[in-house]
């Protein structure tokens, strides 16, 4: 069955790129609502923004959605991944600024708070998107592909010159809460050499060693080092799940990303929905629902991300 949060869940922090403080509340919503953001700091015009693939207005270093009135919210990928990974399809997210708070740079604090507050089942079956044929997009030396599979699976490959990251590969079946156990605590990362350039461009103004893994050559500059030896590729998979959640429903299929980022994944969704033969809506019975991300989460899973 579809799910929402049991009661409002509050988060406070700063935006990674804007550096602007933000307070965000994830509110319960009824079945078939989907995920929406509401800008509470704006008192005129349309303040509602649907968390959908066709609302993305910028996807260079983060994912930004924007409505027809020009009202936007950016860096939504980590909270979207948390909702998808917890199996939540319906929520109204109130936020008093233009960017989701970065917290620790991962989805772990979002997940922990959501699961601690509790998830409520709604009286409507989950509608999933089953991939029927391969769809692929390429941008430069990166590409992303969706192809048929029986569950939601993900494969990712990255290759960075810095030895602290290097070449990493990971394959994961995202069924039955594996996002919470395997991916949600992996943080965003960047090269020290890129920090000055990003800040000169008005980006990463809220970034720090506490909310991002910063590397230089073979050195991890952030205190405490890595949470996983392959934390970088795990975080890229986290981002991809958040961006794929903009499809508006769980995807039953295999996602492959090679040097792929937000923009490539969003282009992939555009290509998927441009071909009516590539995907179909499927009402999920108990057997399929049990294989979706967020199924069968327990307090033991929550303990892993506290």
N, C-alpha and C positions, 0 to 999 in steps of 0.2 A: 504494500500500500504506500501511497505518497506520504511524505513526512514534512514536519516543520519543527521549529524549536518549541519547547513547552512554555517558555516565558521569555521576556526580553533579555538579551545578553549584551552587556555594555563593554566597550573598549575605548581606551584613550591612548594617544601617542602623537607622534609627528609624522608627516608625510616624508617618504624617503627622498623624493626629488624636490618638492616644494619647501620642505622644512617647516611647513605650517602646522601648528597643533590641530588635532582633530579629535572629536568625540563621535563615536559610532555606536548605534544600537541595532542589533539584529532582532527584529520583531516577528512573532508568529504570523502566519498568513493561512488562509483557507486553501483547500485543494484547487488546483488549476490556476493558481495565481502566478506561479513562477517566481523568479527572483527579480526584485526591483530595488533601485536606490532612490531615496528621497532626500534632496538637499534642503535641510531645515534652516540654513542661513540665508535662503533666498525667499523673499516675500512677494514676488510677482511672477507671473507667467507659469509655464509648465515646470514644476520642480521634480517630476518623476522621470526616471531613466530606466528603461528595460535592460536587464543584463543579457543582451542578445548579440550574436555575431554580427548582425547588420547594423548595430549601433556603435561599432568600434570606429573611432575617428583618428586614433594614433596608436601605433603598436611598435614604436622603435625600441625603447628601453623598458617599457611597461605597457600595460593595456589600459586604454582610456576609452570610455564610452560617453556618448553625447547625444542629447535629444535634438529635435528640430528647432528648439528655442535657443540652442547654444549652451545649455546647462550640462555640465560634465562632471564626471568622477574618474580619477585615474588610479593606477596601481591597484586594480581590483582583483588581480589574478590569485593572490594568496588567500583572500577570504572566499573567493569562488571555489578554489581547490578544497578549502576546508569544508564548505557546504556540500560539495559533490562527494568528498571523501567520507562525510558523515551520513550520506544518503538523504540529504535535505533538498527537496525540489521547490519549496515554497517559503518565501520570507520577504518582508519589507525592511530594507536596511536604511535607517535614518543616519545622515551624516551632516555635520555642520561645517564642512569645508570641501575643497576640491580634490582631496586625495585621501585614500584609505590609510590609516596609521600603519607604519611598517612593523611596529612592535620589535620582535627580535630578528626579523628578516626571514622568518619561515612561516608556516601555518600552525605551528604547535600550540601557541597561546590561543588562537582562534578555536582550534579543535578541542583543547582541554576545557575551555570555558563553555563551549556548546555541549559537550558530553556531560560536564558536571551539572549544567542546568537541566539537561534532559531533552530527549527527542520525542515528539508526539506523532502517532500515526493518524492519518486522515482517512475519511471514508471515500476513497477513490483509488483505483489501481494506478500504478506507475505506467506512464507511456514512455517507452524507450525508442531509440532510433537504431534500427538494425542496418548495418552497412551491407549492401548487396553485391557490390563490385568494387575493385580497386579504384581509388582516386588519389592523384599525386600532384604536388606542385613543387617547383624548384625555383630558388632564388639564389643566384651566385653558386657557391659550392655547398649550399645547404638545401635540404629537401624534407618534406613531410608527406606521409602516405597514410591513408586509411584503407583497410581491406577487410573482408569478412572474417569473422571469428565467432566462437560460441560464447565468449565472455569479453569483458573489456580488458584488453592486454596492451602493454606499452613496451616499446623498445627504443632506446636512445643511445646516440653516439656523440661524443664531443671530443675535440682535439685542440688544445691550447699550447702555445709555445712555452709558457711558464711551467717549469718542472713541478711546481706545487699542485698543478692540475693535470697537465699532460693529456694523454688519451684515456678516456673512460667509456665503458659500455655497461649498460644494465638492461635486463629484461624482467618484467614484472607482470603478473596477473593481478589486476586491481580488484578482484572479487573479495568479498568477505572481510573488509576492513584492512586490507594490506596497505592501503594508503596511510592510514593512521600509524601502523606499526613500522612501516619501512621508509616513508617519504616525508611525513609532515613536519619533522623537526629539522630538515635540511635548509640551510640559509642561502639567501642570495649572495652572490660573490662578484668580485671585480678585481682588476689588476691595479696596483698602486699607480702605475703609469697613466691609467685612464681617469683617475680621480680629478686631477687638476683640469683636464680637458672637459669633463662633465660639468664641473662647477663653473668653469668659464662660460659654458653654454646654458647656465641657469639650472642645472640638474644636480642631483645628489646632494642638495643643500641640507638635507636632514640625515645624511648618511654618517655612520660612525663605525668604529671597530666593534661596537656592541650590537649593531643590527645588520652587519654584513661581514662576510669572510673576505678579507683583503689579502691578496698575495703579491709577492714580488720575487720573480725567479723561482727558487726552490723554497722560499720562506713563506710561512703563514704569519702575517702580521697581527691578526686579531687574537686577543688574549684567549688562552684556553685551547687554541688549535682547532682541529676539525672534530665534528661530531661523528663523522664516518670517513673512512679513507676515500670513499668515492662520493663525498657530500655534494660536489659540484654537479655531477650528472643526476644525482637524486633530486637536486633542486630544479634542474631543467625539466625533469619529469613532473615535479610538482607544478611548475608554471604551465606545462602543457595540459595537465588535467584541469587547471583553472581556466585556461583559454578554451578548452574543449567544452567546458560546462556552459559556455555561451551558446552552444547548440540549442539549449532550452530543455534538454532531456538527456538522460544517460545514453551513452553510445555503446552499442554492442558491436564490437569490432576491434581490430588490431591497429594501433597507431604506431608508426615508426617515424622517429625524428633523427635526422643526421645534421648536426650543426644548425639546428632549427631554433628559431626564437618566436616571439609573440606574433610578429608580422606574418611569418610563414604559416603558422598554425591557423591564424585568422583567414589567410588566403585559402587554406585547405578547406575550411568550413564553407567559404563562398563557393568553391568548386564542387563540394559535396552537394549543396542545396541547388546548384545550378543544373544538376543532372537528376531528373526525377527517377531515373532507373538505378541510381546509386544507393538510395536509402529509402526505407519505409518505416512508418510508425507502427509500433507493435505494443499491444496491451500485455503487460507482464503478469503472468500467473505466478503462483508460489515458487515454482522451480526456477524460473528466470530471475525473479526478484531476489532469490537467495544468492544469486551469483553477482549481483550488482555491487558497486562500491558502497560501503556503509552498512551492508547487511551483517547482522550478528555481532555488532560491536558490543563489548562488555566493559566492566570496570577494570578488568585486567588490561585491556587495550588503552584505557585512559591512564593507567599507572605508568605506561611506557612513555608518555609524552608530558607528564607532570614535571 
